[in-house]
């Protein structure tokens, strides 16, 4: 249970760092006194762009989670200290993360294929 709390803590830190990186982007040259307020840039108006943006965002989050799972499996493997049960658990965790990344890649390819097919019509 303590390991789970540590993982939650690290995921929260990564999410906070990710959020603050993109929220600090502002547009320059605002003359109305709100120069620090972020301005919308290329806001999509058609359904295709909205769906692609949502797909990219969701798949990006899932890739981050799968990467964290692989890292967690690596830590388990390094700390197994010869214990075969922990070593096999670590290998299962790493392989699950790799399978997840492969599935995410296939899902992204499927979305791109569907969008290309819809654009041809």
C-alpha positions in Angstrom: 0.0 0.0 0.0 2.9 2.3 0.7 4.3 1.7 -2.7 1.0 2.6 -4.3 1.0 5.9 -2.4 4.5 6.6 -3.7 3.4 5.9 -7.3 0.4 8.2 -6.9 2.7 10.9 -5.6 5.1 10.6 -8.5 2.2 10.6 -11.0 0.8 13.7 -9.4 4.2 15.4 -9.7 4.5 14.5 -13.4 1.0 15.7 -14.1 1.6 19.0 -12.3 4.8 19.5 -14.2 3.1 18.7 -17.5 0.2 21.1 -16.8 2.4 24.0 -15.7 4.6 23.6 -18.8 1.7 24.2 -21.1 -0.2 26.7 -19.0 2.7 29.1 -18.9 2.5 29.8 -22.7 1.1 33.3 -23.4 0.8 35.5 -26.4 3.0 38.5 -26.7 1.9 42.0 -27.6 -1.5 42.3 -25.8 -2.1 46.0 -25.3 -5.3 45.8 -23.2 -3.6 45.3 -19.8 -4.0 41.5 -19.8 -0.7 40.6 -21.4 -0.3 37.5 -19.2 -3.6 36.0 -20.2 -3.3 33.1 -22.6 -4.9 33.7 -26.0 -6.5 30.9 -28.0 -4.4 29.7 -30.9 -5.8 27.7 -33.7 -9.1 26.7 -32.0 -10.5 23.9 -34.2 -14.0 24.5 -35.5 -14.7 21.3 -37.5 -15.6 18.0 -36.0 -12.6 16.2 -37.5 -10.0 18.5 -35.9 -11.8 18.3 -32.5 -11.8 14.5 -32.7 -8.2 14.3 -33.7 -7.2 16.7 -30.9 -9.2 14.6 -28.3 -7.7 11.4 -29.7 -4.1 12.7 -29.5 -4.7 14.0 -26.0 -6.2 10.8 -24.7 -3.6 8.5 -26.4 -0.8 10.8 -25.0 -2.1 10.3 -21.5 -2.4 6.5 -22.0 1.2 6.4 -23.3 2.4 8.2 -20.2 0.7 5.7 -18.0 2.1 2.8 -20.0 5.5 4.3 -19.7 5.1 4.6 -15.9 4.0 1.0 -15.8 7.2 -0.1 -17.6 9.3 2.0 -15.3 7.5 0.5 -12.3 8.2 -3.0 -13.6 11.9 -2.1 -14.0 12.1 -0.9 -10.5 10.4 -4.1 -9.3 13.0 -6.1 -11.3 15.9 -4.2 -9.9 14.7 -4.6 -6.3 13.8 -8.3 -6.6 17.2 -9.3 -5.2 17.0 -12.8 -6.5 13.4 -13.5 -5.4 11.9 -15.4 -8.4 8.3 -14.5 -7.5 9.1 -10.7 -7.6 11.2 -11.2 -10.7 8.4 -12.9 -12.6 5.9 -10.3 -11.4 8.3 -7.5 -12.6 8.6 -9.2 -16.0 4.8 -9.5 -16.3 4.5 -5.8 -15.5 7.0 -4.8 -18.1 5.5 -7.0 -20.7 2.0 -5.7 -19.9 3.3 -2.1 -20.4 5.0 -3.0 -23.7 1.8 -4.7 -24.9 -0.1 -1.6 -23.9 2.2 0.7 -25.9 1.7 -1.6 -29.0 -2.1 -1.5 -28.6 -2.0 2.3 -28.3 0.1 2.5 -31.5 -2.4 0.3 -33.3 -5.3 2.3 -32.0 -3.7 5.5 -33.3 -3.1 3.9 -36.7 -6.7 2.9 -36.8 -7.9 6.4 -36.0 -5.6 7.9 -38.7 -6.9 5.3 -41.2 -10.5 6.0 -40.4 -10.0 9.8 -40.7 -8.2 9.3 -44.1 -11.0 7.1 -45.4 -13.6 9.7 -44.3 -11.6 12.5 -46.0 -11.7 10.6 -49.3 -15.4 10.6 -49.5 
